[in-house]
Amino acid sequence: MIGARLFYRAAFVVGAVLLLTGAPLPAAAHAGHDDAEPVVSGSGAPRTETASQDFELVAVAANHRLKVYLDRFATNEPIEGASLEVAENGGEAVKAEPQEDGTYVVRAPWLDVPGKHDLTFTVSAGDLSDLLAATIQLPESAHVAPVQASTGGHVRELLAERRGPVTIALAFMLGVLTVLTVQARGRWRAISGTMVVVVGVLIGSVAFAHGGTDDGDSPAAQAIAGDVPRRQSDGAVAMPKDAQRLLAVRTVLAAETVASRTVQVIGQVIPDPNAAGRVQSSQPGRIEPGDKGLAHVGMQVKAGDVLAIIAPAIAAVERGTVGSQVADIEQQVRVAEQKVNRLSGLVGSVAGKDIDEARAELAGARARRVALSQTLAGREVLRAPVSGVVSVANVVIGQFVEGKDILFEIVDPARLWVEAVGFDPLLAGEMRGTSAVLTDGTPIRVELVGRGLALRQGAVPLLFRILSPPAGLPVGAPVSVIASIAVDATGIALPRSSVVRMPNGGSAVWDHVAAERFIPRPVRMQALDGANVLILAGIKPGQRIVTQGADLLNQVR
C-alpha cells in the first residue's frame, strides 16, 4: 500500500506540473499596444484609379509609398519620362520619382495615416497635361505584440517537440492509474479516478499540440493575398497594371467605318502552270542515277539538269529480233563499204554519180545500225523542263517504271497561285480587291487571275496569283481568300488579333471598361482582309477594345 501511495503522489506531482505548464497562458502585450487580434487579409494593396481623355492612372499604396502607373487612355501604352506631382487634401504637392520599370513612386508622410485621402495628380507628358482627381482609402496598419518568454512557454515548446515520447509515457501512466482505480477502495479510489481524468486531459493536450509553430510567442504571419490576374464571377477579368504591362496589353478606341462587304472562299495553293513541270518516262525501263545521283525532294535544279536515267526494258524475244536486224544491217554496212572502196579506186573510169550513190547507201546503213543498237543498249535521260525546286520524286535506283508514270514534279516557290471555288452569287460581280490568310493567321497578298465561266458543281472557279509568297509555303496548303464585293457595310474595323474564340464557340472581343477590368463582348463580324475584321454588331464606337494580348486575357481563369 505504501508503494501505491508513493505512485499516487508522484503521479499527482507530474500531472500538476504538466497541467500548469501545458495550459495556454494569456498574451502579455507590450506597453503602448492593445490586445486586438492581428488579422490582416484582403484582395491586394489599397489602390485607386482615375482617367481622363488622354491619361489613365492607377495608384497602389504599399510599403509606405505610393506606386503610380501612368498610361495613355486610348492605347493603354505606358508613359515614361512624364512629370507627375501628387497633392493630398489640397496640401503641398509631392513630386513623383520615375522608376526603371516605367512606374512612378511617391513618398509622403500621409501614406502612414489610415483613412480616406483625396488626391490630386498633376500630369505633364510632352504636349499633353492634365489634372486627375482620385480618392484612396488607407486601412489601419496591422500589428501584433509579441509575448514575453516564460518558463511555461519553454516547457510547452519542449512538450510540443517531444510529444510522441511524452504521449506514450502518459498513456502508460493512465493504464497504471486505471488498474489501481479498479483495485483501490475508499478515498484512494477517488484520488485514482481524479488522476485518471487529469492524465487523460494531458494526453489530449500534448497529442494535439502544434509542433514546430509559435503559440503566441512571436507575431502572427500576415496573410495578404497578392494582386494577380483572375476571372470574376460575371466572366470579366481583373488584371492589375503590372500584369498588363508584362503581357503588353494594348487597346484602341472603336470607331465606326464604312467598308466593302466581303465574301470568304476556301482554296489551296497550286504551282503557277507557267513555272512548273512534270517529268515522265516515255518507255518502260529501270531507274539509274545520273552523274550527280538521283534528284531528291527539295533539290534546287535548273532547266536541263539531269534528274535520272532510264535503261529500257526489252523482252528476250524482242531482243532476239532486234539482234537479227542488227546483224543484217552489219552485213549491209560491210557490202556498202566494199562497194564504196571499189568504186573509189576506179575514179575517172566510173561515173561520179555511182560513187555518190554508194557512199549514201553506206551512210544510211550505218545510221540504221546505230538506231537499232540504241534500242538494245540506249538509255533515256530525264532532264528538268524548268528551273525550280523538286517537290515530288517518286524514284529509287533499280525501280521499274512504266511509260507515262509521273516521276518528278518541279515547282518555282516564287511563283504560286491559289485555286478556289465560291458559291456566293456575288462573286460573279465586280470585285474591289482580294486578300488571303493562311491557317496559322499569316496574311498574304493575292490578285485575281481569272474566273471560270462554267460552274463547277454549282460553284464559280477562281484563280488568284500570290504576290511575294512567304518562304516555305507548300503546294496544297489551304488558304482563306477574302474577296471585297461592290456592296458597302457599316461596322468597326479591328485587327484580327482582337477576336478570340469563346467556350461556346462564338467570337468575342475584350472591352477595357476600367483601368484593371476587362469584359468579353460577343460580336458578329466579317473578314475585312487578311489582317483585319469588320465588327457588324456587339460593340459601340468609343469603347476601348483590346488589340494586343486578347488571347492571353482569354486564358485567365
GIZIWO-V871037 format. One record per helix or strand of 2 or more residues. SS is the DSSP state (2 for helix, 1 for strand). FROM is the first residue (numbers start at 1). LEN is the number of residues. Records with the same first field share a line. If there is no record, write none. Layout:
# GIZIWO-V871037
SS: FROM-LEN / FROM-LEN
This chain:
# GIZIWO-V871037
2: 2-21 / 109-4 / 151-11 / 163-21 / 187-21 / 241-6 / 316-29 / 352-26 / 425-4 / 496-3 / 550-5
1: 47-5 / 55-8 / 65-8 / 83-6 / 94-2 / 97-2 / 104-3 / 115-11 / 128-11 / 230-2 / 237-2 / 250-4 / 256-16 / 276-5 / 285-4 / 300-2 / 306-7 / 379-5 / 388-6 / 400-2 / 406-6 / 416-7 / 431-8 / 443-9 / 459-9 / 478-18 / 500-2 / 507-8 / 517-6 / 524-4 / 532-6 / 544-5
